[in-house]
Amino acid sequence: MSTAAEGDLSEAERAGLELVRTTGGIHQSEFWKELDVSSRKGSRIAESLEERGLVQREDTVYEGHNTYYIAPAARDLDFSLLMAGNNLSPLVGEEDVEPESDAFSQWIMQLAYED
């Protein structure tokens, strides 16, 4: 998913954004090492991504040092594909769902009786 804020990123910023998104979040002290850049350049990349609203940085302590935790920014996502009527679809997730399983049947019955 590409946004206008991503349109004019440098190669290093794109790599940084991809790293944050694929890891789901990373400490800034590890961020610049993974990107193979100096800590100063890593800080500039993280600050630039934060200013564009692409990541969020939070003060933290990691391995006894003050640093930031860089996480992907919440984005406007279309959740309509996850919905079954007014309920979240039970078939969305990383695990396989066995439709014949007792747990699945119980969940369906619970939904039916809630209405």
Biopython code that builds the backbone (N, CA, C, O; Angstrom):
import numpy as np
from Bio.PDB.StructureBuilder import StructureBuilder

atoms = [
    (1, "MET", "N", (0.850, -1.175, 0.000)),
    (1, "MET", "CA", (0.000, 0.000, 0.000)),
    (1, "MET", "C", (0.890, 1.230, 0.000)),
    (1, "MET", "O", (1.742, 1.376, 0.876)),
    (2, "SER", "N", (0.708, 2.096, -0.948)),
    (2, "SER", "CA", (1.544, 3.268, -1.103)),
    (2, "SER", "C", (0.698, 4.507, -0.845)),
    (2, "SER", "O", (-0.454, 4.589, -1.269)),
    (3, "THR", "N", (1.286, 5.461, -0.148)),
    (3, "THR", "CA", (0.582, 6.700, 0.129)),
    (3, "THR", "C", (1.370, 7.853, -0.444)),
    (3, "THR", "O", (2.513, 7.682, -0.867)),
    (4, "ALA", "N", (0.761, 9.038, -0.462)),
    (4, "ALA", "CA", (1.445, 10.229, -0.967)),
    (4, "ALA", "C", (2.701, 10.501, -0.152)),
    (4, "ALA", "O", (3.704, 10.961, -0.699)),
    (5, "ALA", "N", (2.662, 10.227, 1.141)),
    (5, "ALA", "CA", (3.822, 10.463, 2.003)),
    (5, "ALA", "C", (4.997, 9.573, 1.611)),
    (5, "ALA", "O", (6.146, 9.886, 1.926)),
    (6, "GLU", "N", (4.717, 8.475, 0.931)),
    (6, "GLU", "CA", (5.781, 7.556, 0.513)),
    (6, "GLU", "C", (6.348, 7.915, -0.848)),
    (6, "GLU", "O", (7.394, 7.396, -1.237)),
    (7, "GLY", "N", (5.676, 8.792, -1.578)),
    (7, "GLY", "CA", (6.027, 9.077, -2.950)),
    (7, "GLY", "C", (7.434, 9.590, -3.183)),
    (7, "GLY", "O", (8.056, 9.233, -4.183)),
    (8, "ASP", "N", (7.946, 10.406, -2.298)),
    (8, "ASP", "CA", (9.249, 11.011, -2.535)),
    (8, "ASP", "C", (10.298, 10.577, -1.509)),
    (8, "ASP", "O", (11.153, 11.369, -1.114)),
    (9, "LEU", "N", (10.226, 9.326, -1.085)),
    (9, "LEU", "CA", (11.215, 8.801, -0.137)),
    (9, "LEU", "C", (12.524, 8.502, -0.848)),
    (9, "LEU", "O", (12.543, 8.092, -2.008)),
    (10, "SER", "N", (13.621, 8.717, -0.126)),
    (10, "SER", "CA", (14.921, 8.318, -0.655)),
    (10, "SER", "C", (15.028, 6.800, -0.589)),
    (10, "SER", "O", (14.197, 6.142, 0.038)),
    (11, "GLU", "N", (16.030, 6.257, -1.222)),
    (11, "GLU", "CA", (16.238, 4.804, -1.195)),
    (11, "GLU", "C", (16.437, 4.311, 0.239)),
    (11, "GLU", "O", (15.910, 3.266, 0.619)),
    (12, "ALA", "N", (17.200, 5.070, 1.033)),
    (12, "ALA", "CA", (17.452, 4.690, 2.427)),
    (12, "ALA", "C", (16.167, 4.749, 3.251)),
    (12, "ALA", "O", (15.930, 3.891, 4.102)),
    (13, "GLU", "N", (15.335, 5.767, 2.994)),
    (13, "GLU", "CA", (14.061, 5.876, 3.717)),
    (13, "GLU", "C", (13.125, 4.737, 3.340)),
    (13, "GLU", "O", (12.437, 4.190, 4.201)),
    (14, "ARG", "N", (13.093, 4.376, 2.067)),
    (14, "ARG", "CA", (12.268, 3.231, 1.641)),
    (14, "ARG", "C", (12.722, 1.949, 2.335)),
    (14, "ARG", "O", (11.902, 1.159, 2.803)),
    (15, "ALA", "N", (14.030, 1.758, 2.395)),
    (15, "ALA", "CA", (14.571, 0.564, 3.051)),
    (15, "ALA", "C", (14.215, 0.573, 4.534)),
    (15, "ALA", "O", (13.877, -0.466, 5.099)),
    (16, "GLY", "N", (14.290, 1.739, 5.161)),
    (16, "GLY", "CA", (13.940, 1.861, 6.575)),
    (16, "GLY", "C", (12.479, 1.576, 6.828)),
    (16, "GLY", "O", (12.136, 0.886, 7.788)),
    (17, "LEU", "N", (11.612, 2.100, 5.978)),
    (17, "LEU", "CA", (10.177, 1.869, 6.113)),
    (17, "LEU", "C", (9.855, 0.388, 5.932)),
    (17, "LEU", "O", (9.063, -0.181, 6.684)),
    (18, "GLU", "N", (10.472, -0.224, 4.935)),
    (18, "GLU", "CA", (10.259, -1.657, 4.693)),
    (18, "GLU", "C", (10.717, -2.472, 5.894)),
    (18, "GLU", "O", (10.046, -3.426, 6.288)),
    (19, "LEU", "N", (11.847, -2.106, 6.473)),
    (19, "LEU", "CA", (12.368, -2.811, 7.652)),
    (19, "LEU", "C", (11.381, -2.718, 8.815)),
    (19, "LEU", "O", (11.087, -3.720, 9.468)),
    (20, "VAL", "N", (10.876, -1.522, 9.069)),
    (20, "VAL", "CA", (9.923, -1.335, 10.169)),
    (20, "VAL", "C", (8.654, -2.142, 9.913)),
    (20, "VAL", "O", (8.120, -2.772, 10.826)),
    (21, "ARG", "N", (8.178, -2.122, 8.683)),
    (21, "ARG", "CA", (6.946, -2.849, 8.369)),
    (21, "ARG", "C", (7.133, -4.359, 8.434)),
    (21, "ARG", "O", (6.256, -5.066, 8.930)),
    (22, "THR", "N", (8.251, -4.861, 7.947)),
    (22, "THR", "CA", (8.446, -6.318, 7.965)),
    (22, "THR", "C", (8.731, -6.845, 9.352)),
    (22, "THR", "O", (8.367, -7.978, 9.665)),
    (23, "THR", "N", (9.377, -6.047, 10.196)),
    (23, "THR", "CA", (9.652, -6.502, 11.562)),
    (23, "THR", "C", (8.459, -6.253, 12.476)),
    (23, "THR", "O", (8.346, -6.871, 13.534)),
    (24, "GLY", "N", (7.577, -5.357, 12.075)),
    (24, "GLY", "CA", (6.450, -4.998, 12.928)),
    (24, "GLY", "C", (6.843, -4.003, 13.997)),
    (24, "GLY", "O", (6.003, -3.587, 14.795)),
    (25, "GLY", "N", (8.101, -3.617, 14.026)),
    (25, "GLY", "CA", (8.632, -2.662, 14.996)),
    (25, "GLY", "C", (10.051, -3.051, 15.373)),
    (25, "GLY", "O", (10.377, -4.235, 15.452)),
    (26, "ILE", "N", (10.890, -2.055, 15.606)),
    (26, "ILE", "CA", (12.298, -2.323, 15.874)),
    (26, "ILE", "C", (12.868, -1.188, 16.719)),
    (26, "ILE", "O", (12.444, -0.039, 16.593)),
    (27, "HIS", "N", (13.826, -1.512, 17.578)),
    (27, "HIS", "CA", (14.506, -0.481, 18.356)),
    (27, "HIS", "C", (15.433, 0.299, 17.425)),
    (27, "HIS", "O", (16.077, -0.274, 16.547)),
    (28, "GLN", "N", (15.489, 1.615, 17.633)),
    (28, "GLN", "CA", (16.294, 2.448, 16.753)),
    (28, "GLN", "C", (17.760, 2.037, 16.770)),
    (28, "GLN", "O", (18.450, 2.167, 15.759)),
    (29, "SER", "N", (18.241, 1.547, 17.901)),
    (29, "SER", "CA", (19.631, 1.108, 17.991)),
    (29, "SER", "C", (19.902, -0.109, 17.111)),
    (29, "SER", "O", (21.046, -0.341, 16.719)),
    (30, "GLU", "N", (18.874, -0.885, 16.799)),
    (30, "GLU", "CA", (19.012, -2.019, 15.878)),
    (30, "GLU", "C", (18.676, -1.602, 14.449)),
    (30, "GLU", "O", (19.191, -2.169, 13.486)),
    (31, "PHE", "N", (17.809, -0.605, 14.328)),
    (31, "PHE", "CA", (17.346, -0.108, 13.034)),
    (31, "PHE", "C", (18.515, 0.299, 12.141)),
    (31, "PHE", "O", (18.628, -0.155, 11.003)),
    (32, "TRP", "N", (19.382, 1.163, 12.673)),
    (32, "TRP", "CA", (20.486, 1.646, 11.838)),
    (32, "TRP", "C", (21.503, 0.552, 11.544)),
    (32, "TRP", "O", (22.141, 0.561, 10.491)),
    (33, "LYS", "N", (21.657, -0.390, 12.472)),
    (33, "LYS", "CA", (22.576, -1.507, 12.217)),
    (33, "LYS", "C", (22.050, -2.385, 11.089)),
    (33, "LYS", "O", (22.805, -2.797, 10.209)),
    (34, "GLU", "N", (20.746, -2.669, 11.121)),
    (34, "GLU", "CA", (20.127, -3.495, 10.072)),
    (34, "GLU", "C", (20.210, -2.817, 8.705)),
    (34, "GLU", "O", (20.347, -3.488, 7.682)),
    (35, "LEU", "N", (20.128, -1.493, 8.691)),
    (35, "LEU", "CA", (20.209, -0.743, 7.439)),
    (35, "LEU", "C", (21.654, -0.547, 6.987)),
    (35, "LEU", "O", (21.909, -0.113, 5.864)),
    (36, "ASP", "N", (22.595, -0.871, 7.871)),
    (36, "ASP", "CA", (24.021, -0.710, 7.593)),
    (36, "ASP", "C", (24.368, 0.755, 7.303)),
    (36, "ASP", "O", (25.051, 1.079, 6.332)),
    (37, "VAL", "N", (23.862, 1.634, 8.201)),
    (37, "VAL", "CA", (24.170, 3.057, 8.126)),
    (37, "VAL", "C", (24.652, 3.506, 9.502)),
    (37, "VAL", "O", (24.544, 2.759, 10.475)),
    (38, "SER", "N", (25.182, 4.722, 9.583)),
    (38, "SER", "CA", (25.624, 5.258, 10.872)),
    (38, "SER", "C", (24.417, 5.525, 11.761)),
    (38, "SER", "O", (23.290, 5.641, 11.281)),
    (39, "SER", "N", (24.670, 5.621, 13.065)),
    (39, "SER", "CA", (23.564, 5.904, 13.984)),
    (39, "SER", "C", (22.949, 7.263, 13.675)),
    (39, "SER", "O", (21.738, 7.442, 13.803)),
    (40, "ARG", "N", (23.781, 8.223, 13.267)),
    (40, "ARG", "CA", (23.289, 9.556, 12.932)),
    (40, "ARG", "C", (22.353, 9.490, 11.712)),
    (40, "ARG", "O", (21.277, 10.089, 11.716)),
    (41, "LYS", "N", (22.774, 8.754, 10.668)),
    (41, "LYS", "CA", (21.926, 8.626, 9.473)),
    (41, "LYS", "C", (20.661, 7.847, 9.806)),
    (41, "LYS", "O", (19.582, 8.188, 9.321)),
    (42, "GLY", "N", (20.778, 6.806, 10.626)),
    (42, "GLY", "CA", (19.612, 6.043, 11.042)),
    (42, "GLY", "C", (18.604, 6.907, 11.774)),
    (42, "GLY", "O", (17.397, 6.779, 11.566)),
    (43, "SER", "N", (19.105, 7.794, 12.638)),
    (43, "SER", "CA", (18.224, 8.720, 13.361)),
    (43, "SER", "C", (17.508, 9.654, 12.397)),
    (43, "SER", "O", (16.313, 9.910, 12.542)),
    (44, "ARG", "N", (18.247, 10.163, 11.408)),
    (44, "ARG", "CA", (17.635, 11.063, 10.415)),
    (44, "ARG", "C", (16.555, 10.349, 9.610)),
    (44, "ARG", "O", (15.497, 10.917, 9.338)),
    (45, "ILE", "N", (16.825, 9.109, 9.233)),
    (45, "ILE", "CA", (15.835, 8.327, 8.473)),
    (45, "ILE", "C", (14.578, 8.130, 9.314)),
    (45, "ILE", "O", (13.466, 8.363, 8.841)),
    (46, "ALA", "N", (14.759, 7.700, 10.563)),
    (46, "ALA", "CA", (13.617, 7.457, 11.449)),
    (46, "ALA", "C", (12.827, 8.744, 11.686)),
    (46, "ALA", "O", (11.596, 8.723, 11.683)),
    (47, "GLU", "N", (13.524, 9.861, 11.891)),
    (47, "GLU", "CA", (12.845, 11.140, 12.105)),
    (47, "GLU", "C", (12.053, 11.551, 10.867)),
    (47, "GLU", "O", (10.924, 12.028, 10.980)),
    (48, "SER", "N", (12.633, 11.369, 9.703)),
    (48, "SER", "CA", (11.954, 11.717, 8.462)),
    (48, "SER", "C", (10.688, 10.877, 8.275)),
    (48, "SER", "O", (9.639, 11.401, 7.900)),
    (49, "LEU", "N", (10.793, 9.576, 8.538)),
    (49, "LEU", "CA", (9.630, 8.692, 8.406)),
    (49, "LEU", "C", (8.544, 9.072, 9.412)),
    (49, "LEU", "O", (7.353, 9.013, 9.105)),
    (50, "GLU", "N", (8.966, 9.463, 10.618)),
    (50, "GLU", "CA", (7.998, 9.882, 11.641)),
    (50, "GLU", "C", (7.304, 11.179, 11.221)),
    (50, "GLU", "O", (6.087, 11.303, 11.356)),
    (51, "GLU", "N", (8.074, 12.144, 10.712)),
    (51, "GLU", "CA", (7.497, 13.423, 10.282)),
    (51, "GLU", "C", (6.471, 13.232, 9.167)),
    (51, "GLU", "O", (5.511, 13.996, 9.072)),
    (52, "ARG", "N", (6.663, 12.236, 8.337)),
    (52, "ARG", "CA", (5.739, 11.950, 7.236)),
    (52, "ARG", "C", (4.541, 11.129, 7.703)),
    (52, "ARG", "O", (3.624, 10.874, 6.922)),
    (53, "GLY", "N", (4.541, 10.714, 8.970)),
    (53, "GLY", "CA", (3.427, 9.942, 9.504)),
    (53, "GLY", "C", (3.459, 8.476, 9.115)),
    (53, "GLY", "O", (2.442, 7.788, 9.203)),
    (54, "LEU", "N", (4.641, 7.980, 8.675)),
    (54, "LEU", "CA", (4.740, 6.594, 8.230)),
    (54, "LEU", "C", (5.133, 5.640, 9.344)),
    (54, "LEU", "O", (4.866, 4.441, 9.261)),
    (55, "VAL", "N", (5.773, 6.169, 10.395)),
    (55, "VAL", "CA", (6.137, 5.364, 11.561)),
    (55, "VAL", "C", (5.845, 6.169, 12.818)),
    (55, "VAL", "O", (5.648, 7.383, 12.770)),
    (56, "GLN", "N", (5.821, 5.469, 13.936)),
    (56, "GLN", "CA", (5.681, 6.109, 15.238)),
    (56, "GLN", "C", (6.917, 5.755, 16.049)),
    (56, "GLN", "O", (7.372, 4.611, 16.028)),
    (57, "ARG", "N", (7.466, 6.739, 16.767)),
    (57, "ARG", "CA", (8.624, 6.474, 17.626)),
    (57, "ARG", "C", (8.241, 6.743, 19.072)),
    (57, "ARG", "O", (7.589, 7.736, 19.393)),
    (58, "GLU", "N", (8.663, 5.837, 19.925)),
    (58, "GLU", "CA", (8.347, 5.955, 21.347)),
    (58, "GLU", "C", (9.632, 5.790, 22.149)),
    (58, "GLU", "O", (10.409, 4.866, 21.908)),
    (59, "ASP", "N", (9.851, 6.695, 23.106)),
    (59, "ASP", "CA", (11.021, 6.586, 23.982)),
    (59, "ASP", "C", (10.992, 5.253, 24.719)),
    (59, "ASP", "O", (9.943, 4.818, 25.196)),
    (60, "THR", "N", (12.153, 4.608, 24.808)),
    (60, "THR", "CA", (12.250, 3.338, 25.525)),
    (60, "THR", "C", (13.686, 3.122, 25.972)),
    (60, "THR", "O", (14.589, 3.855, 25.569)),
    (61, "VAL", "N", (13.889, 2.116, 26.803)),
    (61, "VAL", "CA", (15.231, 1.706, 27.205)),
    (61, "VAL", "C", (15.428, 0.302, 26.645)),
    (61, "VAL", "O", (14.591, -0.579, 26.838)),
    (62, "TYR", "N", (16.543, 0.108, 25.951)),
    (62, "TYR", "CA", (16.841, -1.179, 25.334)),
    (62, "TYR", "C", (18.291, -1.513, 25.633)),
    (62, "TYR", "O", (19.193, -0.736, 25.318)),
    (63, "GLU", "N", (18.510, -2.654, 26.233)),
    (63, "GLU", "CA", (19.849, -3.101, 26.643)),
    (63, "GLU", "C", (20.567, -2.031, 27.452)),
    (63, "GLU", "O", (21.760, -1.791, 27.271)),
    (64, "GLY", "N", (19.819, -1.394, 28.347)),
    (64, "GLY", "CA", (20.387, -0.411, 29.266)),
    (64, "GLY", "C", (20.622, 0.967, 28.685)),
    (64, "GLY", "O", (21.212, 1.817, 29.351)),
    (65, "HIS", "N", (20.181, 1.213, 27.465)),
    (65, "HIS", "CA", (20.398, 2.507, 26.822)),
    (65, "HIS", "C", (19.079, 3.119, 26.401)),
    (65, "HIS", "O", (18.151, 2.419, 25.994)),
    (66, "ASN", "N", (19.009, 4.454, 26.506)),
    (66, "ASN", "CA", (17.832, 5.163, 26.010)),
    (66, "ASN", "C", (17.835, 5.118, 24.489)),
    (66, "ASN", "O", (18.857, 5.371, 23.851)),
    (67, "THR", "N", (16.709, 4.802, 23.930)),
    (67, "THR", "CA", (16.569, 4.737, 22.477)),
    (67, "THR", "C", (15.104, 4.951, 22.147)),
    (67, "THR", "O", (14.317, 5.343, 23.009)),
    (68, "TYR", "N", (14.743, 4.696, 20.915)),
    (68, "TYR", "CA", (13.357, 4.757, 20.488)),
    (68, "TYR", "C", (12.938, 3.386, 19.992)),
    (68, "TYR", "O", (13.758, 2.601, 19.516)),
    (69, "TYR", "N", (11.652, 3.115, 20.112)),
    (69, "TYR", "CA", (11.068, 1.946, 19.470)),
    (69, "TYR", "C", (10.292, 2.490, 18.286)),
    (69, "TYR", "O", (9.408, 3.331, 18.448)),
    (70, "ILE", "N", (10.621, 2.012, 17.101)),
    (70, "ILE", "CA", (10.004, 2.495, 15.868)),
    (70, "ILE", "C", (8.996, 1.449, 15.410)),
    (70, "ILE", "O", (9.343, 0.286, 15.202)),
    (71, "ALA", "N", (7.757, 1.871, 15.255)),
    (71, "ALA", "CA", (6.690, 0.949, 14.852)),
    (71, "ALA", "C", (5.965, 1.515, 13.639)),
    (71, "ALA", "O", (5.944, 2.729, 13.437)),
    (72, "PRO", "N", (5.373, 0.643, 12.834)),
    (72, "PRO", "CA", (4.587, 1.142, 11.700)),
    (72, "PRO", "C", (3.447, 2.017, 12.205)),
    (72, "PRO", "O", (2.835, 1.717, 13.230)),
    (73, "ALA", "N", (3.166, 3.093, 11.489)),
    (73, "ALA", "CA", (2.055, 3.968, 11.861)),
    (73, "ALA", "C", (0.750, 3.291, 11.501)),
    (73, "ALA", "O", (0.663, 2.550, 10.522)),
    (74, "ALA", "N", (-0.253, 3.555, 12.302)),
    (74, "ALA", "CA", (-1.591, 3.053, 11.982)),
    (74, "ALA", "C", (-2.025, 3.740, 10.694)),
    (74, "ALA", "O", (-1.909, 4.958, 10.557)),
    (75, "ARG", "N", (-2.518, 2.959, 9.769)),
    (75, "ARG", "CA", (-2.957, 3.505, 8.487)),
    (75, "ARG", "C", (-4.442, 3.250, 8.323)),
    (75, "ARG", "O", (-5.011, 2.367, 8.965)),
    (76, "ASP", "N", (-5.051, 4.024, 7.467)),
    (76, "ASP", "CA", (-6.457, 3.796, 7.159)),
    (76, "ASP", "C", (-6.539, 2.535, 6.318)),
    (76, "ASP", "O", (-6.090, 2.514, 5.172)),
    (77, "LEU", "N", (-7.097, 1.514, 6.873)),
    (77, "LEU", "CA", (-7.223, 0.240, 6.173)),
    (77, "LEU", "C", (-8.689, -0.056, 5.901)),
    (77, "LEU", "O", (-9.569, 0.367, 6.650)),
    (78, "ASP", "N", (-8.938, -0.776, 4.835)),
    (78, "ASP", "CA", (-10.290, -1.181, 4.485)),
    (78, "ASP", "C", (-10.538, -2.559, 5.097)),
    (78, "ASP", "O", (-10.005, -3.564, 4.625)),
    (79, "PHE", "N", (-11.352, -2.593, 6.148)),
    (79, "PHE", "CA", (-11.620, -3.844, 6.843)),
    (79, "PHE", "C", (-12.822, -4.583, 6.278)),
    (79, "PHE", "O", (-13.206, -5.625, 6.808)),
    (80, "SER", "N", (-13.426, -4.064, 5.207)),
    (80, "SER", "CA", (-14.648, -4.675, 4.685)),
    (80, "SER", "C", (-14.424, -6.121, 4.246)),
    (80, "SER", "O", (-15.341, -6.938, 4.338)),
    (81, "LEU", "N", (-13.230, -6.448, 3.774)),
    (81, "LEU", "CA", (-12.971, -7.821, 3.341)),
    (81, "LEU", "C", (-12.863, -8.794, 4.516)),
    (81, "LEU", "O", (-12.906, -10.010, 4.328)),
    (82, "LEU", "N", (-12.724, -8.258, 5.715)),
    (82, "LEU", "CA", (-12.629, -9.103, 6.904)),
    (82, "LEU", "C", (-13.992, -9.365, 7.533)),
    (82, "LEU", "O", (-14.106, -10.123, 8.497)),
    (83, "MET", "N", (-15.020, -8.734, 6.982)),
    (83, "MET", "CA", (-16.325, -8.803, 7.618)),
    (83, "MET", "C", (-17.245, -9.819, 6.956)),
    (83, "MET", "O", (-17.218, -10.023, 5.742)),
    (84, "ALA", "N", (-18.053, -10.441, 7.788)),
    (84, "ALA", "CA", (-19.137, -11.314, 7.341)),
    (84, "ALA", "C", (-20.399, -10.705, 7.939)),
    (84, "ALA", "O", (-20.767, -11.007, 9.074)),
    (85, "GLY", "N", (-21.056, -9.849, 7.168)),
    (85, "GLY", "CA", (-22.180, -9.090, 7.721)),
    (85, "GLY", "C", (-21.640, -8.068, 8.703)),
    (85, "GLY", "O", (-20.781, -7.257, 8.356)),
    (86, "ASN", "N", (-22.143, -8.107, 9.927)),
    (86, "ASN", "CA", (-21.674, -7.196, 10.967)),
    (86, "ASN", "C", (-20.628, -7.827, 11.870)),
    (86, "ASN", "O", (-20.231, -7.231, 12.871)),
    (87, "ASN", "N", (-20.179, -9.022, 11.527)),
    (87, "ASN", "CA", (-19.213, -9.734, 12.369)),
    (87, "ASN", "C", (-17.900, -9.925, 11.626)),
    (87, "ASN", "O", (-17.864, -9.985, 10.397)),
    (88, "LEU", "N", (-16.831, -10.019, 12.392)),
    (88, "LEU", "CA", (-15.530, -10.322, 11.819)),
    (88, "LEU", "C", (-15.535, -11.753, 11.328)),
    (88, "LEU", "O", (-15.968, -12.656, 12.044)),
    (89, "SER", "N", (-15.066, -11.968, 10.135)),
    (89, "SER", "CA", (-15.060, -13.308, 9.549)),
    (89, "SER", "C", (-14.165, -14.246, 10.345)),
    (89, "SER", "O", (-13.032, -13.885, 10.664)),
    (90, "PRO", "N", (-14.641, -15.434, 10.671)),
    (90, "PRO", "CA", (-13.824, -16.382, 11.434)),
    (90, "PRO", "C", (-12.731, -17.004, 10.576)),
    (90, "PRO", "O", (-11.851, -17.683, 11.104)),
    (91, "LEU", "N", (-12.767, -16.792, 9.287)),
    (91, "LEU", "CA", (-11.803, -17.434, 8.400)),
    (91, "LEU", "C", (-10.625, -16.525, 8.068)),
    (91, "LEU", "O", (-9.863, -16.812, 7.145)),
    (92, "VAL", "N", (-10.472, -15.446, 8.805)),
    (92, "VAL", "CA", (-9.366, -14.534, 8.598)),
    (92, "VAL", "C", (-8.337, -14.787, 9.682)),
    (92, "VAL", "O", (-8.655, -14.718, 10.869)),
    (93, "GLY", "N", (-7.128, -15.074, 9.294)),
    (93, "GLY", "CA", (-6.067, -15.294, 10.261)),
    (93, "GLY", "C", (-4.962, -16.114, 9.662)),
    (93, "GLY", "O", (-5.007, -16.483, 8.489)),
    (94, "GLU", "N", (-3.969, -16.399, 10.473)),
    (94, "GLU", "CA", (-2.814, -17.142, 10.001)),
    (94, "GLU", "C", (-2.989, -18.644, 10.133)),
    (94, "GLU", "O", (-2.282, -19.420, 9.490)),
    (95, "GLU", "N", (-3.932, -19.047, 10.965)),
    (95, "GLU", "CA", (-4.131, -20.473, 11.191)),
    (95, "GLU", "C", (-5.232, -21.009, 10.294)),
    (95, "GLU", "O", (-6.183, -20.298, 9.969)),
    (96, "ASP", "N", (-5.100, -22.249, 9.902)),
    (96, "ASP", "CA", (-6.161, -22.891, 9.140)),
    (96, "ASP", "C", (-7.346, -23.149, 10.060)),
    (96, "ASP", "O", (-7.178, -23.539, 11.216)),
    (97, "VAL", "N", (-8.535, -22.928, 9.536)),
    (97, "VAL", "CA", (-9.756, -23.177, 10.294)),
    (97, "VAL", "C", (-10.385, -24.445, 9.745)),
    (97, "VAL", "O", (-10.585, -24.584, 8.538)),
    (98, "GLU", "N", (-10.684, -25.340, 10.620)),
    (98, "GLU", "CA", (-11.316, -26.608, 10.250)),
    (98, "GLU", "C", (-12.821, -26.431, 10.448)),
    (98, "GLU", "O", (-13.289, -26.449, 11.587)),
    (99, "PRO", "N", (-13.607, -26.257, 9.347)),
    (99, "PRO", "CA", (-15.039, -25.998, 9.492)),
    (99, "PRO", "C", (-15.794, -27.092, 10.241)),
    (99, "PRO", "O", (-16.856, -26.829, 10.805)),
    (100, "GLU", "N", (-15.272, -28.300, 10.255)),
    (100, "GLU", "CA", (-15.957, -29.388, 10.948)),
    (100, "GLU", "C", (-15.575, -29.461, 12.433)),
    (100, "GLU", "O", (-16.092, -30.311, 13.159)),
    (101, "SER", "N", (-14.685, -28.589, 12.886)),
    (101, "SER", "CA", (-14.205, -28.680, 14.270)),
    (101, "SER", "C", (-15.278, -28.241, 15.265)),
    (101, "SER", "O", (-16.153, -27.438, 14.942)),
    (102, "ASP", "N", (-15.192, -28.782, 16.478)),
    (102, "ASP", "CA", (-16.128, -28.417, 17.537)),
    (102, "ASP", "C", (-16.016, -26.939, 17.886)),
    (102, "ASP", "O", (-17.028, -26.273, 18.104)),
    (103, "ALA", "N", (-14.787, -26.424, 17.940)),
    (103, "ALA", "CA", (-14.588, -25.021, 18.312)),
    (103, "ALA", "C", (-15.266, -24.100, 17.297)),
    (103, "ALA", "O", (-15.893, -23.111, 17.679)),
    (104, "PHE", "N", (-15.145, -24.417, 16.023)),
    (104, "PHE", "CA", (-15.775, -23.609, 14.982)),
    (104, "PHE", "C", (-17.294, -23.691, 15.101)),
    (104, "PHE", "O", (-17.977, -22.670, 15.027)),
    (105, "SER", "N", (-17.820, -24.885, 15.283)),
    (105, "SER", "CA", (-19.268, -25.067, 15.426)),
    (105, "SER", "C", (-19.796, -24.314, 16.637)),
    (105, "SER", "O", (-20.851, -23.685, 16.567)),
    (106, "GLN", "N", (-19.074, -24.374, 17.739)),
    (106, "GLN", "CA", (-19.497, -23.667, 18.946)),
    (106, "GLN", "C", (-19.500, -22.161, 18.724)),
    (106, "GLN", "O", (-20.393, -21.460, 19.201)),
    (107, "TRP", "N", (-18.509, -21.669, 18.005)),
    (107, "TRP", "CA", (-18.428, -20.245, 17.728)),
    (107, "TRP", "C", (-19.620, -19.807, 16.878)),
    (107, "TRP", "O", (-20.240, -18.780, 17.156)),
    (108, "ILE", "N", (-19.938, -20.585, 15.845)),
    (108, "ILE", "CA", (-21.084, -20.265, 14.979)),
    (108, "ILE", "C", (-22.379, -20.282, 15.780)),
    (108, "ILE", "O", (-23.218, -19.394, 15.632)),
    (109, "MET", "N", (-22.539, -21.286, 16.623)),
    (109, "MET", "CA", (-23.756, -21.388, 17.455)),
    (109, "MET", "C", (-23.848, -20.208, 18.407)),
    (109, "MET", "O", (-24.932, -19.666, 18.623)),
    (110, "GLN", "N", (-22.724, -19.808, 18.974)),
    (110, "GLN", "CA", (-22.721, -18.669, 19.890)),
    (110, "GLN", "C", (-23.170, -17.412, 19.153)),
    (110, "GLN", "O", (-23.951, -16.624, 19.688)),
    (111, "LEU", "N", (-22.681, -17.219, 17.929)),
    (111, "LEU", "CA", (-23.106, -16.046, 17.133)),
    (111, "LEU", "C", (-24.614, -16.098, 16.861)),
    (111, "LEU", "O", (-25.308, -15.084, 16.937)),
    (112, "ALA", "N", (-25.099, -17.288, 16.545)),
    (112, "ALA", "CA", (-26.522, -17.434, 16.236)),
    (112, "ALA", "C", (-27.389, -17.103, 17.448)),
    (112, "ALA", "O", (-28.444, -16.484, 17.303)),
    (113, "TYR", "N", (-26.959, -17.504, 18.625)),
    (113, "TYR", "CA", (-27.762, -17.274, 19.822)),
    (113, "TYR", "C", (-27.616, -15.854, 20.368)),
    (113, "TYR", "O", (-28.446, -15.419, 21.166)),
    (114, "GLU", "N", (-26.585, -15.130, 19.955)),
    (114, "GLU", "CA", (-26.408, -13.750, 20.436)),
    (114, "GLU", "C", (-27.435, -12.811, 19.841)),
    (114, "GLU", "O", (-27.772, -11.798, 20.454)),
    (115, "ASP", "N", (-27.942, -13.128, 18.653)),
    (115, "ASP", "CA", (-28.904, -12.230, 17.984)),
    (115, "ASP", "C", (-30.256, -12.322, 18.533)),
    (115, "ASP", "O", (-31.159, -11.627, 18.068)),
]
sb = StructureBuilder()
sb.init_structure("model")
sb.init_model(0)
sb.init_chain("A")
sb.init_seg("    ")
for serial, (resi, resn, name, xyz) in enumerate(atoms, 1):
    if name == "N":
        sb.init_residue(resn, " ", resi, " ")
    sb.init_atom(name, np.array(xyz, "f"), 0.0, 1.0, " ", f" {name:<3s}", serial, name[0])
structure = sb.get_structure()
